[in-house]
Amino acid sequence: MFKTIYRIIKLKLRDRDFNVIGSVLLNLKVVSFYEMISVFPILIFGKIEMDIKGKIQIAKPLNFGMIQLGRRAILEQGRRNSVGQLQIAKDSVLRIMRNAGNVVVCPGFSIFVKRNACIELTPPIYIGYDCRIISAKNIIIGENFSSGWNLLLMDNDGHYIKDLINGVVKNNKGDIKIGNNVWLANNVTILKSSIIPNGSIIASHSLINRAMTSTNSIYAGSPARCIKENVCRVWNNEDELDVFFVENESCVQINDYPSSG
């Protein structure tokens, strides 16, 4: 318990955006009082608007700060005053699967889980600034997921459309399933009934509105299509690569560079 209190004080002194009161309130909604004071798994940074009527389920064992909402990225330390929104309706759930890393969501986020809906996240996960995640059915995100800013994930149309010829009203909801080791660039939109396979890279300003099929591929466009297969992001050693290419300007590639993708 004392170790946890020390870590909370140390974090507040180091990061003035750390919202102690908001963090305490959300932890009390999710875990027991003993788990909160001994572990403190959820950290909130900056201002947040919360409306929690459903459930937040976190796989155990719990770790300090395994969920971080509103955490500023190193490259955008100047950004402040973005208000996060977290709404979980009755009979809905935000589920954090096995404990294998942190879930980090940058400022300006809006996460809405509508009634009877589910968002399932498998850490580690990093979601960039100003994301919008709106679930009316199921959104499932696999491990080692990373996204740039202005991500929109929406498994529903938000409205119904009627065919005036035959009178048919189609279902406006469909599951979104994102595999493991997926990287989304900035301003990506993913709509209902979309499937993104393992190892996919989604280019900037792309729209996904159906099931993609090829793993370890780059998808781009609106709507997106596969533009290159048999690739993967180099998740580790990117700093080393930056140094290498600065020191070797004439080199345009490295053959067989080890990758964890």
C-alpha positions as CSV (number, residue, x, y, z in Angstrom):
1,M,0.0,0.0,0.0
2,F,2.7,2.5,1.0
3,K,4.6,1.7,-2.2
4,T,1.5,2.5,-4.2
5,I,1.0,5.8,-2.4
6,Y,4.6,6.7,-3.0
7,R,4.3,6.0,-6.7
8,I,1.1,8.2,-6.9
9,I,2.8,11.1,-5.2
10,K,5.9,10.7,-7.3
11,L,3.8,10.6,-10.5
12,K,1.9,13.8,-9.5
13,L,5.1,15.6,-8.8
14,R,6.5,14.6,-12.1
15,D,3.4,15.1,-14.3
16,R,1.0,17.9,-13.3
17,D,-1.6,16.5,-15.7
18,F,-2.1,13.4,-13.5
19,N,-5.7,13.6,-12.3
20,V,-5.6,12.0,-8.8
21,I,-9.3,12.5,-8.0
22,G,-10.5,11.2,-11.3
23,S,-8.2,8.2,-11.1
24,V,-9.5,7.4,-7.6
25,L,-13.1,7.6,-8.6
26,L,-12.7,5.4,-11.7
27,N,-10.6,2.8,-9.8
28,L,-13.4,2.6,-7.2
29,K,-15.9,1.8,-9.9
30,V,-13.7,-0.9,-11.4
31,V,-11.8,-2.7,-8.6
32,S,-12.2,-3.2,-4.9
33,F,-10.9,-0.6,-2.4
34,Y,-8.1,-2.9,-1.3
35,E,-7.0,-3.4,-5.0
36,M,-7.1,0.3,-5.5
37,I,-4.9,1.2,-2.6
38,S,-2.5,-1.7,-3.1
39,V,-2.2,-1.6,-6.9
40,F,-4.0,1.4,-8.5
41,P,-4.3,0.0,-12.0
42,I,-6.0,2.9,-13.7
43,L,-4.4,6.4,-14.2
44,I,-6.2,9.4,-15.6
45,F,-4.4,12.4,-17.0
46,G,-6.1,15.8,-17.6
47,K,-9.9,16.4,-17.6
48,I,-12.3,13.6,-18.2
49,E,-16.1,13.3,-18.4
50,M,-17.3,9.9,-17.1
51,D,-20.7,8.2,-17.2
52,I,-20.2,4.6,-16.1
53,K,-23.4,2.5,-15.9
54,G,-22.0,-0.7,-17.4
55,K,-18.8,-2.7,-16.5
56,I,-15.1,-2.3,-16.9
57,Q,-13.5,-5.7,-16.6
58,I,-9.7,-6.0,-16.2
59,A,-7.9,-9.4,-16.4
60,K,-5.7,-10.2,-13.4
61,P,-3.0,-9.9,-12.0
62,L,-3.4,-6.1,-11.8
63,N,-0.4,-3.8,-12.2
64,F,0.1,-0.1,-11.4
65,G,-1.0,2.1,-14.3
66,M,-1.9,-0.7,-16.6
67,I,-4.6,1.5,-18.1
68,Q,-3.6,5.1,-18.8
69,L,-6.3,7.5,-20.1
70,G,-5.3,10.9,-21.4
71,R,-1.6,10.3,-21.3
72,R,0.3,12.8,-23.4
73,A,2.7,11.4,-26.0
74,I,6.4,12.5,-25.8
75,L,6.2,14.1,-29.3
76,E,3.3,16.3,-28.4
77,Q,4.1,17.5,-24.9
78,G,2.7,21.0,-25.6
79,R,-0.9,19.8,-26.1
80,R,-3.1,20.4,-23.1
81,N,-6.7,21.0,-22.0
82,S,-8.2,18.2,-24.2
83,V,-11.2,16.7,-22.3
84,G,-11.6,12.9,-22.5
85,Q,-14.9,11.2,-22.6
86,L,-15.7,7.8,-21.3
87,Q,-19.3,6.5,-21.4
88,I,-20.3,2.9,-20.7
89,A,-24.0,2.3,-20.9
90,K,-26.0,-0.2,-18.9
91,D,-25.5,-3.8,-19.8
92,S,-22.4,-3.0,-21.7
93,V,-18.7,-3.8,-21.0
94,L,-15.2,-2.5,-21.7
95,R,-13.0,-5.5,-21.3
96,I,-9.2,-5.5,-20.9
97,M,-7.9,-9.0,-21.6
98,R,-4.7,-10.7,-20.3
99,N,-2.2,-8.5,-18.5
100,A,0.7,-8.3,-21.0
101,G,1.4,-4.6,-21.1
102,N,-0.4,-1.3,-20.8
103,V,-3.4,0.3,-22.5
104,V,-2.4,3.9,-23.3
105,V,-5.0,6.3,-24.8
106,C,-3.8,9.9,-25.6
107,P,-5.8,13.1,-24.8
108,G,-8.9,14.1,-26.6
109,F,-10.3,10.6,-26.6
110,S,-14.0,9.7,-26.8
111,I,-14.9,6.1,-25.9
112,F,-18.6,5.3,-26.0
113,V,-19.9,1.8,-25.3
114,K,-23.7,1.7,-26.0
115,R,-26.2,-0.6,-24.4
116,N,-25.5,-4.4,-24.9
117,A,-22.2,-3.6,-26.6
118,C,-18.7,-4.6,-25.9
119,I,-15.2,-3.2,-26.5
120,E,-12.4,-5.8,-26.0
121,L,-8.8,-4.8,-25.8
122,T,-5.7,-7.0,-25.5
123,P,-2.6,-5.1,-24.3
124,P,-0.2,-3.7,-25.2
125,I,-2.2,-1.0,-26.9
126,Y,-1.4,2.6,-27.9
127,I,-4.1,4.9,-29.3
128,G,-3.1,8.4,-30.5
129,Y,-4.7,11.8,-29.9
130,D,-8.4,12.6,-30.5
131,C,-9.6,9.1,-31.1
132,R,-13.3,8.3,-31.4
133,I,-14.3,4.7,-30.5
134,I,-18.1,4.1,-30.7
135,S,-19.5,0.6,-30.1
136,A,-23.1,-0.5,-30.4
137,K,-22.2,-4.1,-30.9
138,N,-18.6,-5.5,-30.7
139,I,-15.2,-4.0,-31.3
140,I,-12.2,-6.3,-30.7
141,I,-8.6,-5.1,-30.9
142,G,-5.7,-7.6,-30.7
143,E,-2.4,-7.3,-28.9
144,N,0.4,-4.9,-30.0
145,F,-1.9,-2.4,-31.6
146,S,-0.8,1.1,-32.4
147,S,-2.6,4.0,-34.0
148,G,-1.9,7.6,-34.9
149,W,-4.1,10.6,-34.2
150,N,-7.8,11.1,-35.3
151,L,-8.7,7.4,-35.3
152,L,-12.4,6.6,-35.8
153,L,-13.7,3.1,-34.9
154,M,-17.4,2.8,-35.3
155,D,-19.3,-0.5,-35.5
156,N,-22.6,1.1,-36.4
157,D,-24.0,3.7,-38.8
158,G,-25.6,5.7,-36.0
159,H,-28.9,5.6,-37.9
160,Y,-31.0,3.3,-40.0
161,I,-31.7,3.5,-43.8
162,K,-34.9,2.4,-45.4
163,D,-35.1,1.3,-49.0
164,L,-38.1,3.2,-50.5
165,I,-38.6,0.6,-53.2
166,N,-38.9,-2.6,-51.2
167,G,-39.4,-1.1,-47.7
168,V,-36.4,-3.0,-46.3
169,V,-34.5,-1.6,-43.3
170,K,-31.1,-3.1,-43.0
171,N,-29.2,-3.8,-39.8
172,N,-26.9,-0.8,-39.0
173,K,-24.4,-2.7,-36.8
174,G,-21.5,-5.1,-37.5
175,D,-18.5,-6.4,-35.5
176,I,-15.1,-4.8,-36.0
177,K,-12.2,-7.2,-35.5
178,I,-8.6,-6.1,-35.5
179,G,-5.9,-8.7,-35.3
180,N,-2.5,-8.7,-33.6
181,N,0.5,-6.4,-34.5
182,V,-1.7,-3.9,-36.4
183,W,-0.5,-0.4,-37.1
184,L,-2.9,2.4,-38.1
185,A,-1.5,5.7,-39.3
186,N,-3.2,9.1,-38.7
187,N,-6.8,9.9,-39.7
188,V,-7.9,6.3,-40.3
189,T,-11.6,5.4,-40.3
190,I,-12.8,1.9,-39.6
191,L,-16.5,1.2,-40.0
192,K,-18.9,-1.7,-39.2
193,S,-18.2,-5.3,-40.3
194,S,-14.5,-4.5,-40.9
195,I,-11.8,-7.1,-40.3
196,I,-8.2,-6.2,-40.2
197,P,-5.8,-9.2,-40.3
198,N,-2.7,-9.8,-38.2
199,G,0.3,-7.6,-39.1
200,S,-1.6,-5.1,-41.2
201,I,-0.5,-1.6,-41.8
202,I,-3.2,1.0,-42.7
203,A,-2.0,4.1,-44.5
204,S,-2.9,7.7,-43.5
205,H,-6.4,8.9,-44.4
206,S,-7.6,5.4,-45.3
207,L,-11.2,4.0,-44.9
208,I,-11.8,0.4,-44.0
209,N,-15.4,-0.7,-44.5
210,R,-15.2,-4.4,-45.2
211,A,-13.1,-7.5,-44.4
212,M,-9.5,-7.3,-45.5
213,T,-8.0,-10.8,-46.2
214,S,-4.2,-10.6,-46.5
215,T,-2.0,-10.7,-43.4
216,N,1.2,-8.6,-43.2
217,S,0.0,-6.2,-45.9
218,I,-0.3,-2.5,-46.4
219,Y,-3.8,-1.2,-47.1
220,A,-4.5,2.3,-48.4
221,G,-7.2,4.4,-50.0
222,S,-10.9,5.2,-49.4
223,P,-12.1,2.6,-49.5
224,A,-8.9,0.8,-48.8
225,R,-7.3,-1.9,-50.9
226,C,-4.1,-3.9,-50.5
227,I,-1.2,-2.2,-52.1
228,K,1.7,-4.4,-50.9
229,E,2.0,-7.8,-49.3
230,N,4.6,-9.6,-47.2
231,V,5.7,-6.6,-45.1
232,C,5.7,-5.8,-41.4
233,R,6.5,-2.8,-39.2
234,V,9.8,-2.8,-37.3
235,W,8.3,-2.5,-33.8
236,N,11.7,-2.5,-32.0
237,N,15.0,-0.8,-32.8
238,E,13.5,2.2,-34.6
239,D,15.9,4.5,-32.8
240,E,18.8,2.4,-34.0
241,L,17.5,2.5,-37.5
242,D,17.2,6.3,-37.3
243,V,20.9,6.6,-36.3
244,F,21.9,4.1,-39.0
245,F,20.3,6.0,-41.9
246,V,21.6,9.4,-40.6
247,E,25.1,8.0,-40.6
248,N,24.6,6.2,-43.9
249,E,22.7,8.6,-46.1
250,S,23.4,6.8,-49.3
251,C,21.9,3.5,-48.0
252,V,18.3,3.1,-48.8
253,Q,17.7,-0.4,-47.3
254,I,19.1,-3.0,-44.9
255,N,18.6,-6.6,-45.9
256,D,17.4,-9.0,-43.2
257,Y,17.2,-6.5,-40.4
258,P,15.7,-8.3,-37.4
259,S,12.2,-7.3,-36.6
260,S,9.7,-8.3,-33.8
261,G,6.7,-7.8,-36.1
